[in-house]
Amino acid sequence: MVNIKLALSYLNRQRGKTLSLILSIAIAIFVCVISVSFSNGIINKLSIVDGIKENE
């Protein structure tokens, strides 16, 4: 009976670690997507400014 309780507590601890790992990965992916879209927006604005300067 003690072994079953130990196994269940171990599984619960592992599940918590797994969930936190998945959450950390999801946050990292979200930050990467936001930064890429932000940098693409900046690049587009800069290319528009360059195009305006070339037309002048």
C-alpha positions in Angstrom: 0.0 0.0 0.0 2.9 2.4 0.8 4.4 1.7 -2.6 1.2 2.6 -4.4 1.1 5.9 -2.4 4.7 6.6 -3.3 4.1 5.9 -6.9 1.0 8.1 -7.0 2.8 11.0 -5.4 5.7 10.6 -7.8 3.4 10.7 -10.7 1.7 13.8 -9.4 5.0 15.5 -9.0 6.1 14.5 -12.6 2.7 15.7 -14.0 3.3 19.1 -12.4 6.8 19.3 -13.9 5.5 18.3 -17.3 2.7 20.9 -17.2 5.2 23.6 -16.2 7.5 22.5 -19.0 4.7 22.6 -21.6 3.6 26.0 -20.3 7.2 27.4 -20.5 7.5 26.1 -24.1 4.2 27.7 -25.0 5.2 31.0 -23.5 8.6 30.9 -25.4 6.8 30.1 -28.7 4.4 33.0 -28.1 7.2 35.4 -27.3 9.0 34.3 -30.5 5.9 34.8 -32.6 5.3 38.3 -31.2 8.9 39.3 -31.7 9.0 38.1 -35.3 5.7 39.8 -36.1 7.0 43.0 -34.5 10.3 42.9 -36.3 8.5 42.3 -39.6 6.3 45.4 -38.9 9.4 47.4 -38.3 11.1 46.1 -41.4 8.0 47.0 -43.5 7.9 50.5 -42.1 11.6 51.0 -42.8 11.2 49.7 -46.4 8.2 52.0 -46.9 10.4 54.9 -45.7 13.2 53.9 -48.0 10.7 53.7 -50.9 9.5 57.2 -50.1 13.1 58.6 -50.0 13.9 56.9 -53.3 10.8 58.5 -55.0 11.8 62.0 -53.9 
